[in-house]
Amino acid sequence: MSYRRPSLYPKQQKAIFCPERYGIIEGSTKCGKTVACIAWILEQAMRGQRGQSYWWISPVYPQAKIAFRRLKRGLPENLYSVNESELTITLVNGSIISFKSAEKPDNLYGEDVYAAVMDEASRMREEAWFAIRSTLTATRGHIRIIGNVKGRRNWAYRLARRAEGGEPEWSYAKLTASDAVTAG
């Protein structure tokens, strides 16, 4: 599979491609968290095996479609097949990247997932986090939890504070639009 990671600025790369299993990135609009996480989930799936699942989860279905279209646009057509109605991209190695909604958290249980991104996590119900965490348990899969800070009374904010405080296996980063501008 021929692939070249998009150009990322150092702070962005360090935040998203950290070695910790759980990464939480609080970021402003236009700081590059989405494009970096699209590259991250793709690279996780590229190391996968036939039939292994990798998930991108958004608060609502239309947001999941945005990430789906962005990834599809960035890949050479000979490296994947696509199922438009299921919002899945199957790579040539047989691993599957699925783009899902967190609107009904009960629909997120059951499958073994090898890596996931929760996009705009502070706009999801905490039950979605419980479901995703359970799908990653058996595989010891990694996750990136990204989004804007939306208040201080939500599960994503509380997790970010734990990660920021040095919780084992967790990484915390904050990215701003000015970080992206400063990096060029």
ZAGU-618189 format. One line per field, with one value per residue (C-alpha): residue number from 1; residue in one letter; y, x, z. Coordinates in Angstrom, 1 decimal. Each point is the difference from the previous one (the first is absolute). Layout:
# residues N
seq c(NUM	...)
type c(a	...)
v c(Y	...)
u c(X	...)
w c(Z	...)
//
This chain:
# residues 184
seq c(1	2	3	4	5	6	7	8	9	10	11	12	13	14	15	16	17	18	19	20	21	22	23	24	25	26	27	28	29	30	31	32	33	34	35	36	37	38	39	40	41	42	43	44	45	46	47	48	49	50	51	52	53	54	55	56	57	58	59	60	61	62	63	64	65	66	67	68	69	70	71	72	73	74	75	76	77	78	79	80	81	82	83	84	85	86	87	88	89	90	91	92	93	94	95	96	97	98	99	100	101	102	103	104	105	106	107	108	109	110	111	112	113	114	115	116	117	118	119	120	121	122	123	124	125	126	127	128	129	130	131	132	133	134	135	136	137	138	139	140	141	142	143	144	145	146	147	148	149	150	151	152	153	154	155	156	157	158	159	160	161	162	163	164	165	166	167	168	169	170	171	172	173	174	175	176	177	178	179	180	181	182	183	184)
type c(m	s	y	r	r	p	s	l	y	p	k	q	q	k	a	i	f	c	p	e	r	y	g	i	i	e	g	s	t	k	c	g	k	t	v	a	c	i	a	w	i	l	e	q	a	m	r	g	q	r	g	q	s	y	w	w	i	s	p	v	y	p	q	a	k	i	a	f	r	r	l	k	r	g	l	p	e	n	l	y	s	v	n	e	s	e	l	t	i	t	l	v	n	g	s	i	i	s	f	k	s	a	e	k	p	d	n	l	y	g	e	d	v	y	a	a	v	m	d	e	a	s	r	m	r	e	e	a	w	f	a	i	r	s	t	l	t	a	t	r	g	h	i	r	i	i	g	n	v	k	g	r	r	n	w	a	y	r	l	a	r	r	a	e	g	g	e	p	e	w	s	y	a	k	l	t	a	s	d	a	v	t	a	g)
v c(0.0	3.4	2.8	3.2	1.7	3.5	2.8	0.6	2.7	-1.4	0.7	-1.5	-3.2	-0.4	0.4	-2.5	-2.5	-0.4	-3.6	0.0	-2.1	2.8	3.4	2.9	3.2	3.2	2.2	3.1	0.1	-0.1	-1.3	-3.2	-2.6	-1.6	-0.3	-1.4	-2.5	-1.1	-0.8	-1.7	-2.3	-0.8	-1.0	-2.1	-1.9	-0.3	-2.0	-2.2	-3.3	-1.2	0.5	2.2	3.0	3.6	2.7	3.7	1.1	3.4	1.4	-0.2	-1.8	3.1	0.7	-3.6	0.5	3.0	-2.1	-2.9	2.3	1.6	-3.4	-1.3	3.1	-0.3	-3.7	-1.3	-2.1	-3.1	-0.2	-0.5	-1.0	1.9	-0.6	3.3	-1.2	-1.4	2.7	-2.5	0.0	-3.4	0.3	-2.4	-1.9	-0.7	2.2	2.1	3.6	0.8	3.4	0.0	2.2	0.2	1.0	-3.5	-1.2	-3.5	-0.5	0.3	-3.1	-3.5	0.2	-0.3	3.2	0.4	3.8	2.9	3.7	1.8	3.3	2.9	-2.2	2.7	0.1	-3.7	-1.7	-1.7	-3.3	0.1	0.1	-3.0	-1.9	0.9	-0.9	-3.4	-0.7	0.8	-2.1	-3.4	1.3	2.5	2.4	3.6	3.1	3.7	2.1	3.4	3.1	3.6	0.7	0.2	0.9	-1.6	-2.3	-2.8	-3.3	1.1	3.0	-2.3	-2.5	2.8	1.2	-3.6	-0.3	3.4	-1.1	-2.9	-3.0	-3.1	-1.0	3.4	2.9	3.6	2.8	3.3	1.3	3.5	1.7	2.3	-3.2	-0.9	3.6	0.2	-3.3	1.3)
u c(0.0	1.5	-0.8	1.6	-1.2	-1.3	2.2	-0.6	1.5	2.1	-2.5	-2.8	2.0	1.1	-3.6	-1.6	2.8	0.9	0.8	-2.6	-3.1	-2.4	0.6	-2.3	0.5	-1.8	0.2	-1.5	-1.6	2.6	2.9	0.4	-1.4	-2.3	2.4	2.7	-2.4	-1.2	3.7	0.3	-3.0	1.2	3.4	-1.5	-2.1	3.0	1.8	-3.1	-1.1	-2.9	-3.4	1.4	-2.2	1.1	-2.6	-0.6	-2.8	-1.7	-2.9	-2.4	0.0	0.6	3.2	1.2	-0.6	2.3	3.0	-1.0	0.1	3.3	1.8	-1.4	1.2	3.5	0.5	1.1	-3.0	2.1	0.6	-3.6	-3.6	-2.9	-3.5	-1.8	-3.2	1.9	2.6	2.9	3.4	1.6	3.8	1.9	1.2	-3.6	-0.4	-3.1	-0.4	-3.6	-1.5	-2.7	-2.3	-0.2	-3.7	-1.1	2.9	-1.6	0.8	3.7	0.3	1.0	2.8	3.7	1.6	3.8	0.2	-2.5	-0.4	-2.8	-0.4	-1.7	-0.2	-1.4	-3.1	-0.7	-1.7	2.2	-1.7	1.8	3.4	-1.0	-1.0	3.1	2.3	-1.7	0.7	3.7	0.5	0.6	2.3	1.8	-0.7	1.1	-2.3	0.3	-2.7	-0.1	-2.2	-0.5	-0.5	-3.8	-0.6	1.4	-2.9	0.6	1.8	2.6	1.0	0.4	2.1	2.2	0.7	1.0	2.3	1.5	0.6	2.2	-2.5	2.0	-0.4	-1.5	1.4	-1.4	0.6	-1.5	0.1	-1.0	-0.4	2.9	2.2	-0.9	0.7	3.3	1.1	-0.8)
w c(0.0	-1.0	2.3	1.2	3.2	-0.6	1.2	3.7	2.2	3.0	2.8	-2.1	-0.8	3.7	1.2	-2.4	-0.5	3.6	1.2	2.8	-0.5	0.9	-1.5	0.7	-2.1	0.8	-3.0	-1.5	-3.4	-2.8	2.1	-2.1	2.4	-2.6	-2.8	2.3	1.5	-3.5	-0.7	3.4	-0.5	-3.5	1.2	2.8	-2.6	-2.4	2.7	0.5	-1.4	-2.1	1.8	2.8	0.8	0.5	0.8	-0.4	2.2	-0.4	2.1	-3.0	-3.4	-2.2	1.9	-0.5	-3.7	-0.1	1.4	-2.4	-3.0	1.1	0.4	-3.3	-1.8	1.3	-0.9	-3.4	-1.3	-0.4	3.8	1.1	-0.8	1.4	1.1	-0.2	1.8	2.9	0.1	0.0	-1.7	-0.4	-0.5	-2.3	3.2	0.8	3.1	0.1	1.1	1.0	0.5	2.6	1.9	3.8	-0.1	1.3	2.3	0.3	-3.7	0.7	2.2	-1.1	-2.6	0.8	-1.1	-0.4	0.1	0.0	-0.2	1.9	-1.9	1.8	3.1	2.3	-2.1	0.6	2.9	2.5	-0.9	-3.4	1.8	2.1	-3.2	-1.9	3.0	0.2	-3.7	0.5	3.2	-1.5	-2.7	2.2	-2.8	0.1	-0.2	-0.7	1.6	-1.7	0.1	1.1	3.6	0.5	3.6	3.1	0.9	-2.4	0.0	-2.7	2.1	3.1	-1.9	-1.4	3.5	1.1	-3.0	0.6	3.6	-1.1	-0.1	-1.0	-3.7	-0.8	-1.9	0.0	-2.5	-0.9	-3.5	-1.1	-3.4	1.0	0.4	-3.6	-1.3	1.9	-1.5	-3.5)
//
